[in-house]
């Protein structure tokens, strides 16, 4: 399923590798989703001290450091070890979550910033491991399954955390439980996970053909600066980074604010709003699976067309969500539909598309830049959205998102032609060297 190979042993170990990546990165969300769900409880526990604006600032600073961490850790993973960075993010998230709960409001900003900064090592480490274990013709579905880690992981985490709050557990204890569960997950993952097939005495599958880098094994002659330069001088890569900026802004707005939005605008209780927010990652996960298989089925231009289609549908959904009227159930169903339109295409950017650009040499560098620039856009989901929602209401906030999706749709349509030209150019270059 994962790689083109006749070896049962390879299939067994590559499947185990995928399971470890999915379970491990899903665990990250125990120490990430808790902040979103806890916001109404934090404002209630510290009235006048903790507000939407102050929590928006905390979220924005955390996202900024998460973005910058992607750039540095992306290059480090290509030069060092994907496994070590993956485990670093897990351990760091545990420690930062404990610090957040123990410190109270004076330490919220520093603790959340530390949490987000160190968690930025996880995804790029995972992409590096994937570049060594997954074959190029399976990038779409392989990374779709891996991407379920942050969607279904978010879904399960939100369900579990909401149930703890509903049972009357204090927010500090909820954070301690989340940290404890993630800490227990580190041990088996550290034991079984390996950076590359060679560590199991197995052959390594070839990368895809849509890369300027090696398709067989990483080259020791290409340094970090050369990897970055080759990527950022590719116009198609820059367009993908721009799309990541807008996609991440929209996704992070839902991650950060959907429980608060459903509580304030739809009149749901805090417990019901936290539970209902889990449907965004659930339907996003269903979208990711569909998109992953479609992108492999139509390798030449499938990803570019999927990006444009998702943004077109997302624009319509976001505009509808910005309008007054509609009961709570309608709003929940609409957020789920928006997730299905946007999250599958979004998952391609720092997943299959990053592997296509980076090949064996620069996969995590590509993912780090695409994700890093994306999370610079995600910063806007904190203070900007909080300010608009406070002063003009949630309708105005979602009108901003609808406008963002509309502009991105135009860019994605242009990217279809750019991606086709790039593929023809790489194909011609390959033929000329034969």
Phi, psi and omega in degrees: 000326187266321185221156178276103183199153178266355187276120175295324180297318178297316180299320181295313183285326178290326176293317177298321178300315179298317179299316180298320179293315182295311182295317182296314182286332172299322178297331176307325187286344170300326181254026175226314182290337183301326183294317179300312183290328184283347186306310178300325179289322178294318178294326178287323182286332182231066184298134180083338179264314178254118182232174176301320180295317181291321177292326175298320177296315178301315180296319182293317179296318178299318180292324177300313180290327175298318179296310182294327177297326179300317181299309183291312181292330177300311178294323181295322180296320178294328183269340190236269186204124176292320181299314183296322179289325178298315180288326177302316181297322180294311181296317180297321179296322178298310183295319181292324178294319176297318178298317180300313183290323184282333188273335182072188185309323181298337186250359184307311185298310183295319183292317180290324177297317178297316180302308183292321181299314185281332176291343180294346177284341190290308186293317181294326175296320179293320178297320179298315177298318180298325181295337180268333186260336187255138178283151184301325182281002177239011184306317185300305183285326178297311181286337174295316178295317178298321181294339175300339180301318183272350178262302177289331173297317176295317180301307182295319180298316180296319177299312183294314182294319178298322180293326177293317176297317181297332178281358177093011180289138177296148185300325179298317181292326175301316180295319179296320178297315179301316180296320181295318180295316180295322179299321180293332182285338184298323189296303181295326180293317177298329182284317189266331187288141176229149182294321189207160179302328181304330179292345175249014182059044181236154178287154182260132180288156181283151175283177177285171184267000182264040182231151172270357184254188184293142177256358183248303180209153181300144178268129179286349183274351182259115181272175181303318181295320180293323177299312182296315182299317181296326180286310188284351174266005177264112183304323180297322179296319179295323177294319177298320177298319178297318177294323177297323178304310184285319178301315183291323175305313181291314181297315182293330176299316178293318179299318185282323196239353187298322176297318179294319178298313182293329177288315186275317187269329183257356176074019179279154174294162180300319181293315181293323179294318178297319178294315182294333180296341181291342181286339176297306177291332179297308181288332173298321179295320176298321178296319181300316180299312181299315182294320181300314180290324178294320182293328175287325180293324181239073189296325189294311183223010185300315183297317182296317179294320179297319178301314182293317181296317180297319180292324178297313178292322179298323178301314181296317181295318180292322177297318179297321180293335181282349184274148178289162179094168182092133181280181184298319181297321178298318181294321178296315179296325180290320176296324177294320179294320178297320178300317181295326181286323192257323192287323176301306176302319179303320184296336180293328191298302181266013177245259184299320181293322176298319177295323177298316180290316191271337182057216181280337187271321194226029183297314181285331174296315178299314179297322180296317179289316180296313180290321181298312177295325176300315183284344167296323172292326180297337178302325182297339181290343180274271186294319183297309181294321178299317180295317180294315181296323181290317187271324187241351179099165183291332177301316179295322180299318181283339171294322176298317179295320179298319177295321177299316180295322181295315178297319180295327177300317179298317179296319181294324177297318177295327181293333179303312179292321180296319180294321179296317178296320179297318180297318178295321180295316179294322179295318178295320179295322179294317180297323184289339180268355180282000000 
